[in-house]
Amino acid sequence: MRVPFVINRAAPVPLQRQIYDGWRQAILSGRFRGGDRVPSTREHAAALGVSRVTVTAAYDQLVGEGYFEPVTGSGTFIARELPDYPAMQRAGRSAPAAAPLRLSAYARRLEGRSSRQPAAPGEIDLSGAGPDLDYFPFAEWRRLLLRQLRRLQERAARGREQPAGDDRLRREIAAYLGRSRGVQCGAEQVVVTNGSQQALDLCLRVLVDPGDPVAIEDPGYPGIRLLAAAHGASIQAVRVDDEGLRVTELSDAARVVHVTPSHQFPTGVSLSLRRRLELLEWAASRGAVVLEDDYDSEYRYSGPPLPALQGLKDGAPVVYAGTFSNVMFPGLRIGYVVVPRTLIAPFTRAKHLLDRYTPTLEQRALADFMSEGHLERHVRRMRRLYKRRREVLIAALDRHFGRNASVRGDAAGMHLLVRFAPRDMTRRAERRGVRLISADPYYMSDKSPNEFIISFSAAGERVLAEGIKRLA
Ligand SMILES: Cc1ncc(COP(=O)(O)O)c(C=O)c1O
């Protein structure tokens, strides 16, 4: 048996007392059975680096009070009859019942979400969201991380307090967003976050009180619905049509409107220019904020890239959230939020209170990855790859289903929304070994009209073609 506790030399409690308390608590908490052998005083003294005299004195006390039993010639054991037990048994209970722990209102509002099971052997997985990691330049990434690791030592290890993120990374992000997304901002408006999920969370922390209405798209991203519910917001589901969010259906009281304008999640439609202007005007006139979640807009396959809502009008009340999860890899856990100047201080304070700042090493390596052009090169390469996969998927749907499958949202992103005419697609998929995701859980008001989300970024061309063939 090992010594079941550690001692604290800085504590004002004498070492002998710490050893006595350590054993007594370990025994009473039920970690040992009567008759278990305890270490010899010599082993014990060596394990804790204390003198044997101190350990012997503590053991004597434990023996004297009946917690330990010495057996001549064999050693010392946990007593079979513990001194506190008779009193507990007399009181008619074997151990005091623990009072139930009370959850906060926030915790009570948290809803579980079942995690995805990995595909079974032989199953064709058309549900695998996210980038294809086989193509990520991990060798380059490792080189940049190592370079930063070598430089790490004092500066980064001490972690200069930069709650809004590494300055160089913030400059890189601001420049990148200006070039690729038409976002208009200075580096000081960028707050680096742990993924864009944290960006959404910060936005609700800063702008929403319990009971405040938050408008979200229907169908929409469950991550914002669960988050808004956890914060105690009153959720307003706003329907989406072929032009995106129906702005006229927004309630006047909404404080924040979450939108995915470049590639609505999950329908894939883009918010029309008319609706964009309407939305910005609606928000500006009511002091509400548009939370633009630009999660996968780097991948656009037809037509010019749609500039972000954020850059459309000077001074528009838009908080823009983005992520490296889809253009690099989700495990990186780095995202960002671009906020209007008046919100820089509250966002920075909220981030500092939440987790101080995002890990420094990865931020610096990422700044290098961007400044050396690797990010944009990788995005261009993946765009070509995903474009081909998307064409293969659409061709397979056309060949095997013809008019019995209609595709939405194929101009951009990493998935399609497919509406099938046959009503038995879920059963077919199960029977034929295809993993397929129904769009039902993404709808709040109604069930989806027999729609499925088919992801083409993480599956190869042969897998996509074979999956659709099996479904047909
Ligand atoms: C629409 C949308 N927003 C935000 C996120 C959060 O992604 P991350 O925290 O990895 O940046 C996701 C991830 O699935 C998403 O689909």
The ligand as an SDF file (V2000), in Angstrom:
LIG
                    3D

 16 16  0  0  0  0  0  0  0  0999 V2000
  -22.5110   27.4290  -37.0740 C   0  0  0  0  0  0  0  0  0  0  0  0
  -21.4010   27.1110  -36.1170 C   0  0  0  0  0  0  0  0  0  0  0  0
  -20.9290   28.0710  -35.3090 N   0  0  0  0  0  0  0  0  0  0  0  0
  -19.9420   27.8450  -34.4200 C   0  0  0  0  0  0  0  0  0  0  0  0
  -19.3800   26.6030  -34.2770 C   0  0  0  0  0  0  0  0  0  0  0  0
  -18.3090   26.4140  -33.2210 C   0  0  0  0  0  0  0  0  0  0  0  0
  -17.1210   25.9230  -33.7190 O   0  0  0  0  0  0  0  0  0  0  0  0
  -15.7190   26.0740  -32.9840 P   0  0  0  0  0  0  0  0  0  0  0  0
  -15.9730   26.3380  -31.5310 O   0  0  0  0  0  0  0  0  0  0  0  0
  -15.0170   24.7970  -33.2250 O   0  0  0  0  0  0  0  0  0  0  0  0
  -15.0230   27.2300  -33.6150 O   0  0  0  0  0  0  0  0  0  0  0  0
  -19.8280   25.5540  -35.0890 C   0  0  0  0  0  0  0  0  0  0  0  0
  -19.2640   24.2000  -34.9600 C   0  0  0  0  0  0  0  0  0  0  0  0
  -19.8120   23.2080  -35.3390 O   0  0  0  0  0  0  0  0  0  0  0  0
  -20.8670   25.8190  -36.0370 C   0  0  0  0  0  0  0  0  0  0  0  0
  -21.3430   24.8480  -36.8490 O   0  0  0  0  0  0  0  0  0  0  0  0
  1  2  1  0
  2  3  1  0
  2 15  2  0
  3  4  2  0
  4  5  1  0
  5  6  1  0
  5 12  2  0
  6  7  1  0
  7  8  1  0
  8  9  2  0
  8 10  1  0
  8 11  1  0
 12 13  1  0
 12 15  1  0
 13 14  2  0
 15 16  1  0
M  END
$$$$
